[in-house]
Amino acid sequence: MQRPETIRISEEGRIYVGDRETRLNRLARRLRREGYSEEDTIYVSIPEGTPRRVLVSVGRELASRGYRRVIFTRPPRAIAEAEGEE
């Protein structure tokens, strides 16, 4: 069961599974309730500038609970092109 953006970390550091906020120490429990197993790839969406310690903490928590396939992603950025002056 692979779904993009399994976990989302807000700019304020809050952790969400789907639209439900959870604490770091309850993250694996929430994933199981949502139907994710240890065999699933877990996608963690992180905002620009997320401190490394947050990534390490989330990764360690998931790994300690058996979730070994974790991918950290950043939200896509909009790219705007300016038209040249005539």
C-alpha positions in Angstrom: 0.0 0.0 0.0 1.9 3.1 -1.2 0.3 6.5 -0.9 2.2 9.7 -1.5 2.7 12.0 1.5 2.0 9.5 4.2 3.2 11.9 6.8 3.4 15.7 6.6 5.4 17.9 8.9 4.2 21.5 9.0 6.4 24.5 9.1 5.5 24.8 12.8 6.9 21.3 13.4 3.5 19.5 13.8 3.3 16.0 12.5 0.2 14.8 10.5 -0.8 11.4 9.2 -3.4 12.2 6.7 -5.3 15.2 8.2 -4.8 14.0 11.8 -2.2 15.5 14.0 -0.1 13.1 16.1 2.9 13.1 18.4 6.2 11.7 17.4 6.0 8.9 20.0 2.6 7.9 18.7 3.5 8.1 15.0 3.9 4.3 14.3 0.6 3.6 16.2 -1.2 6.1 14.0 0.3 4.6 10.8 -0.9 1.2 11.8 -4.4 2.5 12.5 -4.4 4.1 9.1 -3.6 0.7 7.5 0.2 1.0 6.9 2.4 -1.9 7.6 6.1 -2.1 8.1 6.5 -3.3 4.5 5.0 -0.1 3.1 7.1 2.8 1.9 6.4 5.8 4.2 6.6 9.2 2.5 7.3 12.2 4.8 6.6 15.6 3.3 8.9 18.2 4.9 8.9 22.0 4.3 12.0 23.8 3.2 14.4 24.5 6.0 13.3 21.7 8.2 16.1 21.1 10.8 18.1 18.0 10.4 17.3 16.9 14.0 13.6 16.7 13.0 14.4 14.4 10.1 16.7 12.2 12.3 14.0 12.0 15.1 11.3 11.0 12.7 13.5 8.5 10.9 14.7 6.9 14.2 11.2 6.7 15.6 9.9 4.9 12.5 12.9 2.6 12.2 12.6 1.6 15.9 9.0 0.6 15.2 9.9 -1.5 12.2 9.3 1.0 9.4 12.5 0.8 7.4 11.4 2.3 4.1 11.1 6.0 4.7 11.4 8.7 2.0 11.6 12.4 2.9 10.2 14.7 0.2 9.7 18.4 -0.2 6.5 19.8 -1.6 6.7 20.8 -5.3 7.6 24.4 -6.0 5.7 26.6 -8.5 8.0 27.9 -11.2 6.9 31.1 -12.9 8.5 32.4 -16.1 8.5 36.0 -16.8 7.8 37.1 -20.4 10.6 39.1 -22.0 10.1 42.8 -22.6 9.5 43.8 -26.1 
